[in-house]
Amino acid sequence: MAYLMAQIWMQLLLAGAIGVLAGYILWGARPTRQEPDQPPQAEADPVTRPIADTPAEDPLADMEERLRDATARLDRCRGDRLRKDARIRELEALVDELRGEAAFTAPLPDPDVIPTRPAGRDAPRPGGADDLTRIQGIGPKLQSLCHDLGIYHFDQLAALTPAELAWIDAHLPGFPGRATRDDWPGQARRLLES
């Protein structure tokens, strides 16, 4: 029991450390705030400085200077935003990659379903084969594998029974479980209806 408790605490500490690291990566180090009891900085921000503080000799020159300062600050803010947006895109790509790796784990087959080979065709109908790549999850390689299994048309996919779908899942080398996971029969029915 003590061993299990120690394992749980170690996992909680590890999860906390990962959370802190992720927070630091996503939001970066924040500058510390100035405490209210500290005296204000010697030079006020030229953008927020009130007009009354400007010298009376040349208010136009001072306003131009303030405009340049504000423009420079805006450019710095845009640069920071672009860097953070790039980091977010990078992390989203990593998450998508990890999801893609997880997608290659096949769903567990239903033990009550006995896989049965679907009635395939030797060749497409005279009008030609349907473009199976319109189904999400089927690319050119999977379309070629479907053709090898005798599946050329959307109505063939739409009519698949669970047993036939389980057989197809088992006979797609490199893509186990893809037909069930991506619901090829449901997508084919929607394409036939539209």
Phi and psi in degrees as GROMACS dihedral restraints (atoms count N, CA, C in turn):
[ dihedral_restraints ]
;  ai    aj    ak    al  type     phi  dphi    fc
    3     4     5     6     1   -65.5    20    10
    4     5     6     7     1   -34.5    20    10
    6     7     8     9     1   -63.4    20    10
    7     8     9    10     1   -43.0    20    10
    9    10    11    12     1   -64.1    20    10
   10    11    12    13     1   -41.8    20    10
   12    13    14    15     1   -63.0    20    10
   13    14    15    16     1   -41.8    20    10
   15    16    17    18     1   -63.5    20    10
   16    17    18    19     1   -40.2    20    10
   18    19    20    21     1   -63.6    20    10
   19    20    21    22     1   -43.2    20    10
   21    22    23    24     1   -62.5    20    10
   22    23    24    25     1   -44.7    20    10
   24    25    26    27     1   -64.2    20    10
   25    26    27    28     1   -38.9    20    10
   27    28    29    30     1   -63.3    20    10
   28    29    30    31     1   -41.0    20    10
   30    31    32    33     1   -67.4    20    10
   31    32    33    34     1   -38.7    20    10
   33    34    35    36     1   -64.4    20    10
   34    35    36    37     1   -42.4    20    10
   36    37    38    39     1   -64.2    20    10
   37    38    39    40     1   -41.2    20    10
   39    40    41    42     1   -63.3    20    10
   40    41    42    43     1   -43.4    20    10
   42    43    44    45     1   -62.8    20    10
   43    44    45    46     1   -40.9    20    10
   45    46    47    48     1   -63.2    20    10
   46    47    48    49     1   -42.5    20    10
   48    49    50    51     1   -64.1    20    10
   49    50    51    52     1   -41.1    20    10
   51    52    53    54     1   -63.6    20    10
   52    53    54    55     1   -40.0    20    10
   54    55    56    57     1   -62.7    20    10
   55    56    57    58     1   -42.8    20    10
   57    58    59    60     1   -64.0    20    10
   58    59    60    61     1   -43.4    20    10
   60    61    62    63     1   -63.3    20    10
   61    62    63    64     1   -44.4    20    10
   63    64    65    66     1   -63.0    20    10
   64    65    66    67     1   -41.3    20    10
   66    67    68    69     1   -62.4    20    10
   67    68    69    70     1   -40.8    20    10
   69    70    71    72     1   -65.7    20    10
   70    71    72    73     1   -40.9    20    10
   72    73    74    75     1   -66.9    20    10
   73    74    75    76     1   -44.2    20    10
   75    76    77    78     1   -70.3    20    10
   76    77    78    79     1   -43.7    20    10
   78    79    80    81     1  -107.3    20    10
   79    80    81    82     1    -7.5    20    10
   81    82    83    84     1    66.7    20    10
   82    83    84    85     1   176.0    20    10
   84    85    86    87     1   -75.8    20    10
   85    86    87    88     1   124.6    20    10
   87    88    89    90     1   -87.0    20    10
   88    89    90    91     1   140.1    20    10
   90    91    92    93     1   -66.5    20    10
   91    92    93    94     1   146.4    20    10
   93    94    95    96     1   -73.7    20    10
   94    95    96    97     1   146.2    20    10
   96    97    98    99     1   -81.1    20    10
   97    98    99   100     1   151.3    20    10
   99   100   101   102     1   -79.6    20    10
  100   101   102   103     1   131.2    20    10
  102   103   104   105     1   -69.3    20    10
  103   104   105   106     1   145.4    20    10
  105   106   107   108     1   -63.3    20    10
  106   107   108   109     1   -27.7    20    10
  108   109   110   111     1   -82.9    20    10
  109   110   111   112     1    -5.8    20    10
  111   112   113   114     1   -82.5    20    10
  112   113   114   115     1   148.8    20    10
  114   115   116   117     1   -68.5    20    10
  115   116   117   118     1   151.2    20    10
  117   118   119   120     1   -64.3    20    10
  118   119   120   121     1   160.2    20    10
  120   121   122   123     1   -62.9    20    10
  121   122   123   124     1   155.0    20    10
  123   124   125   126     1   -62.8    20    10
  124   125   126   127     1   -42.0    20    10
  126   127   128   129     1  -110.7    20    10
  127   128   129   130     1   124.2    20    10
  129   130   131   132     1   -74.1    20    10
  130   131   132   133     1   155.6    20    10
  132   133   134   135     1   -63.1    20    10
  133   134   135   136     1   127.2    20    10
  135   136   137   138     1   -66.0    20    10
  136   137   138   139     1   -22.8    20    10
  138   139   140   141     1   -75.6    20    10
  139   140   141   142     1   -39.1    20    10
  141   142   143   144     1   -94.3    20    10
  142   143   144   145     1    -3.0    20    10
  144   145   146   147     1   -63.9    20    10
  145   146   147   148     1   131.1    20    10
  147   148   149   150     1   -65.7    20    10
  148   149   150   151     1   153.1    20    10
  150   151   152   153     1   -62.4    20    10
  151   152   153   154     1   -29.6    20    10
  153   154   155   156     1   -63.0    20    10
  154   155   156   157     1   -24.1    20    10
  156   157   158   159     1   -79.4    20    10
  157   158   159   160     1    -8.7    20    10
  159   160   161   162     1   -77.9    20    10
  160   161   162   163     1   147.6    20    10
  162   163   164   165     1   -65.3    20    10
  163   164   165   166     1   144.5    20    10
  165   166   167   168     1   -76.2    20    10
  166   167   168   169     1   -15.0    20    10
  168   169   170   171     1   -63.8    20    10
  169   170   171   172     1   -51.0    20    10
  171   172   173   174     1  -138.6    20    10
  172   173   174   175     1    82.0    20    10
  174   175   176   177     1   -65.3    20    10
  175   176   177   178     1   -30.1    20    10
  177   178   179   180     1   -66.3    20    10
  178   179   180   181     1   -43.3    20    10
  180   181   182   183     1   -63.6    20    10
  181   182   183   184     1   -40.9    20    10
  183   184   185   186     1   -64.9    20    10
  184   185   186   187     1   -40.0    20    10
  186   187   188   189     1   -66.2    20    10
  187   188   189   190     1   -37.0    20    10
  189   190   191   192     1   -64.7    20    10
  190   191   192   193     1   -39.7    20    10
  192   193   194   195     1   -64.2    20    10
  193   194   195   196     1   -44.0    20    10
  195   196   197   198     1   -63.0    20    10
  196   197   198   199     1   -37.5    20    10
  198   199   200   201     1   -64.8    20    10
  199   200   201   202     1   -42.6    20    10
  201   202   203   204     1   -62.2    20    10
  202   203   204   205     1   -43.2    20    10
  204   205   206   207     1   -63.0    20    10
  205   206   207   208     1   -44.0    20    10
  207   208   209   210     1   -63.7    20    10
  208   209   210   211     1   -39.8    20    10
  210   211   212   213     1   -64.6    20    10
  211   212   213   214     1   -40.8    20    10
  213   214   215   216     1   -63.9    20    10
  214   215   216   217     1   -42.4    20    10
  216   217   218   219     1   -64.2    20    10
  217   218   219   220     1   -40.4    20    10
  219   220   221   222     1   -62.6    20    10
  220   221   222   223     1   -41.8    20    10
  222   223   224   225     1   -63.7    20    10
  223   224   225   226     1   -39.8    20    10
  225   226   227   228     1   -63.7    20    10
  226   227   228   229     1   -41.7    20    10
  228   229   230   231     1   -63.1    20    10
  229   230   231   232     1   -41.9    20    10
  231   232   233   234     1   -62.9    20    10
  232   233   234   235     1   -41.1    20    10
  234   235   236   237     1   -61.9    20    10
  235   236   237   238     1   -43.0    20    10
  237   238   239   240     1   -61.9    20    10
  238   239   240   241     1   -42.9    20    10
  240   241   242   243     1   -62.7    20    10
  241   242   243   244     1   -42.1    20    10
  243   244   245   246     1   -64.2    20    10
  244   245   246   247     1   -40.2    20    10
  246   247   248   249     1   -64.7    20    10
  247   248   249   250     1   -43.0    20    10
  249   250   251   252     1   -67.4    20    10
  250   251   252   253     1   -40.1    20    10
  252   253   254   255     1   -61.6    20    10
  253   254   255   256     1   -40.3    20    10
  255   256   257   258     1   -63.9    20    10
  256   257   258   259     1   -41.0    20    10
  258   259   260   261     1   -65.5    20    10
  259   260   261   262     1   -40.1    20    10
  261   262   263   264     1   -62.7    20    10
  262   263   264   265     1   -44.4    20    10
  264   265   266   267     1   -61.6    20    10
  265   266   267   268     1   -39.5    20    10
  267   268   269   270     1   -62.7    20    10
  268   269   270   271     1   -44.6    20    10
  270   271   272   273     1   -68.8    20    10
  271   272   273   274     1   -37.0    20    10
  273   274   275   276     1   -63.7    20    10
  274   275   276   277     1   -38.7    20    10
  276   277   278   279     1   -63.7    20    10
  277   278   279   280     1   -40.0    20    10
  279   280   281   282     1   -63.4    20    10
  280   281   282   283     1   -43.7    20    10
  282   283   284   285     1   -62.4    20    10
  283   284   285   286     1   -43.7    20    10
  285   286   287   288     1   -61.2    20    10
  286   287   288   289     1   -39.9    20    10
  288   289   290   291     1   -63.6    20    10
  289   290   291   292     1   -43.5    20    10
  291   292   293   294     1   -66.8    20    10
  292   293   294   295     1   -37.5    20    10
  294   295   296   297     1   -64.5    20    10
  295   296   297   298     1   -38.6    20    10
  297   298   299   300     1   -62.8    20    10
  298   299   300   301     1   -41.1    20    10
  300   301   302   303     1   -64.3    20    10
  301   302   303   304     1   -39.0    20    10
  303   304   305   306     1   -69.5    20    10
  304   305   306   307     1   -27.6    20    10
  306   307   308   309     1   -68.2    20    10
  307   308   309   310     1   -20.2    20    10
  309   310   311   312     1   -81.7    20    10
  310   311   312   313     1    -1.3    20    10
  312   313   314   315     1   -84.5    20    10
  313   314   315   316     1   119.9    20    10
  315   316   317   318     1   -72.6    20    10
  316   317   318   319     1   145.1    20    10
  318   319   320   321     1   -67.4    20    10
  319   320   321   322     1   153.1    20    10
  321   322   323   324     1   -68.4    20    10
  322   323   324   325     1   133.3    20    10
  324   325   326   327     1   -69.4    20    10
  325   326   327   328     1   149.8    20    10
  327   328   329   330     1   -72.6    20    10
  328   329   330   331     1   122.4    20    10
  330   331   332   333     1   -66.3    20    10
  331   332   333   334     1   -20.4    20    10
  333   334   335   336     1   -82.2    20    10
  334   335   336   337     1   -13.4    20    10
  336   337   338   339     1   -97.8    20    10
  337   338   339   340     1   125.1    20    10
  339   340   341   342     1   -97.6    20    10
  340   341   342   343     1   115.6    20    10
  342   343   344   345     1   -57.9    20    10
  343   344   345   346     1   132.6    20    10
  345   346   347   348     1  -128.0    20    10
  346   347   348   349     1   133.7    20    10
  348   349   350   351     1   -67.1    20    10
  349   350   351   352     1   128.7    20    10
  351   352   353   354     1   -71.8    20    10
  352   353   354   355     1   156.5    20    10
  354   355   356   357     1   -73.8    20    10
  355   356   357   358     1   104.3    20    10
  357   358   359   360     1   -93.5    20    10
  358   359   360   361     1   174.5    20    10
  360   361   362   363     1  -110.4    20    10
  361   362   363   364     1   152.5    20    10
  363   364   365   366     1   -74.6    20    10
  364   365   366   367     1   -30.4    20    10
  366   367   368   369     1  -152.9    20    10
  367   368   369   370     1   162.7    20    10
  369   370   371   372     1   -68.4    20    10
  370   371   372   373     1   163.3    20    10
  372   373   374   375     1   -62.8    20    10
  373   374   375   376     1   164.9    20    10
  375   376   377   378     1   -55.0    20    10
  376   377   378   379     1   -28.1    20    10
  378   379   380   381     1   -74.3    20    10
  379   380   381   382     1    -9.3    20    10
  381   382   383   384     1   101.3    20    10
  382   383   384   385     1   163.8    20    10
  384   385   386   387     1   -74.8    20    10
  385   386   387   388     1   149.8    20    10
  387   388   389   390     1   -73.3    20    10
  388   389   390   391     1   156.3    20    10
  390   391   392   393     1   -82.5    20    10
  391   392   393   394     1    90.4    20    10
  393   394   395   396     1   -65.8    20    10
  394   395   396   397     1   -15.0    20    10
  396   397   398   399     1   -70.7    20    10
  397   398   399   400     1    -7.9    20    10
  399   400   401   402     1   -71.6    20    10
  400   401   402   403     1   -15.3    20    10
  402   403   404   405     1   -85.0    20    10
  403   404   405   406     1   129.0    20    10
  405   406   407   408     1   -62.2    20    10
  406   407   408   409     1   128.2    20    10
  408   409   410   411     1   103.0    20    10
  409   410   411   412     1   -11.3    20    10
  411   412   413   414     1  -107.6    20    10
  412   413   414   415     1   117.1    20    10
  414   415   416   417     1  -105.5    20    10
  415   416   417   418     1  -171.5    20    10
  417   418   419   420     1   -58.7    20    10
  418   419   420   421     1   -39.1    20    10
  420   421   422   423     1   -67.2    20    10
  421   422   423   424     1   -45.4    20    10
  423   424   425   426     1   -66.9    20    10
  424   425   426   427     1   -34.3    20    10
  426   427   428   429     1   -61.9    20    10
  427   428   429   430     1   -41.8    20    10
  429   430   431   432     1   -63.2    20    10
  430   431   432   433     1   -41.0    20    10
  432   433   434   435     1   -64.6    20    10
  433   434   435   436     1   -38.2    20    10
  435   436   437   438     1   -63.6    20    10
  436   437   438   439     1   -41.9    20    10
  438   439   440   441     1   -61.8    20    10
  439   440   441   442     1   -38.8    20    10
  441   442   443   444     1   -63.4    20    10
  442   443   444   445     1   -29.2    20    10
  444   445   446   447     1   -86.6    20    10
  445   446   447   448     1    -2.5    20    10
  447   448   449   450     1    91.6    20    10
  448   449   450   451     1    16.1    20    10
  450   451   452   453     1  -106.9    20    10
  451   452   453   454     1   116.4    20    10
  453   454   455   456     1  -122.9    20    10
  454   455   456   457     1   -17.1    20    10
  456   457   458   459     1  -129.2    20    10
  457   458   459   460     1   155.3    20    10
  459   460   461   462     1   -62.1    20    10
  460   461   462   463     1   -38.5    20    10
  462   463   464   465     1   -65.8    20    10
  463   464   465   466     1   -28.2    20    10
  465   466   467   468     1   -65.7    20    10
  466   467   468   469     1   -43.9    20    10
  468   469   470   471     1   -67.6    20    10
  469   470   471   472     1   -40.1    20    10
  471   472   473   474     1   -64.9    20    10
  472   473   474   475     1   -28.4    20    10
  474   475   476   477     1   -90.8    20    10
  475   476   477   478     1     4.6    20    10
  477   478   479   480     1   -65.7    20    10
  478   479   480   481     1   134.6    20    10
  480   481   482   483     1   -86.0    20    10
  481   482   483   484     1   165.6    20    10
  483   484   485   486     1   -57.4    20    10
  484   485   486   487     1   -36.3    20    10
  486   487   488   489     1   -67.1    20    10
  487   488   489   490     1   -41.0    20    10
  489   490   491   492     1   -68.7    20    10
  490   491   492   493     1   -38.5    20    10
  492   493   494   495     1   -63.5    20    10
  493   494   495   496     1   -39.5    20    10
  495   496   497   498     1   -64.1    20    10
  496   497   498   499     1   -36.7    20    10
  498   499   500   501     1   -65.9    20    10
  499   500   501   502     1   -43.7    20    10
  501   502   503   504     1   -63.6    20    10
  502   503   504   505     1   -43.2    20    10
  504   505   506   507     1   -56.5    20    10
  505   506   507   508     1   -39.0    20    10
  507   508   509   510     1   -77.1    20    10
  508   509   510   511     1   -17.1    20    10
  510   511   512   513     1  -113.2    20    10
  511   512   513   514     1    22.9    20    10
  513   514   515   516     1  -107.6    20    10
  514   515   516   517     1    91.1    20    10
  516   517   518   519     1   -60.0    20    10
  517   518   519   520     1   128.5    20    10
  519   520   521   522     1    87.2    20    10
  520   521   522   523     1    -9.3    20    10
  522   523   524   525     1  -133.8    20    10
  523   524   525   526     1    50.0    20    10
  525   526   527   528     1   -64.3    20    10
  526   527   528   529     1   132.9    20    10
  528   529   530   531     1    79.6    20    10
  529   530   531   532     1     1.5    20    10
  531   532   533   534     1   -64.1    20    10
  532   533   534   535     1   -41.5    20    10
  534   535   536   537     1   -63.2    20    10
  535   536   537   538     1   -40.8    20    10
  537   538   539   540     1   -72.4    20    10
  538   539   540   541     1   -45.6    20    10
  540   541   542   543     1   -61.5    20    10
  541   542   543   544     1   -41.3    20    10
  543   544   545   546     1   -91.1    20    10
  544   545   546   547     1     1.1    20    10
  546   547   548   549     1    53.3    20    10
  547   548   549   550     1    59.5    20    10
  549   550   551   552     1   -59.0    20    10
  550   551   552   553     1   -41.9    20    10
  552   553   554   555     1   -62.3    20    10
  553   554   555   556     1   -41.9    20    10
  555   556   557   558     1   -64.7    20    10
  556   557   558   559     1   -42.2    20    10
  558   559   560   561     1   -65.1    20    10
  559   560   561   562     1   -39.1    20    10
  561   562   563   564     1   -64.6    20    10
  562   563   564   565     1   -40.7    20    10
  564   565   566   567     1   -62.0    20    10
  565   566   567   568     1   -41.1    20    10
  567   568   569   570     1   -65.3    20    10
  568   569   570   571     1   -37.9    20    10
  570   571   572   573     1   -67.7    20    10
  571   572   573   574     1   -36.3    20    10
  573   574   575   576     1   -69.0    20    10
  574   575   576   577     1   -33.5    20    10
  576   577   578   579     1   -73.4    20    10
  577   578   579   580     1   -27.3    20    10
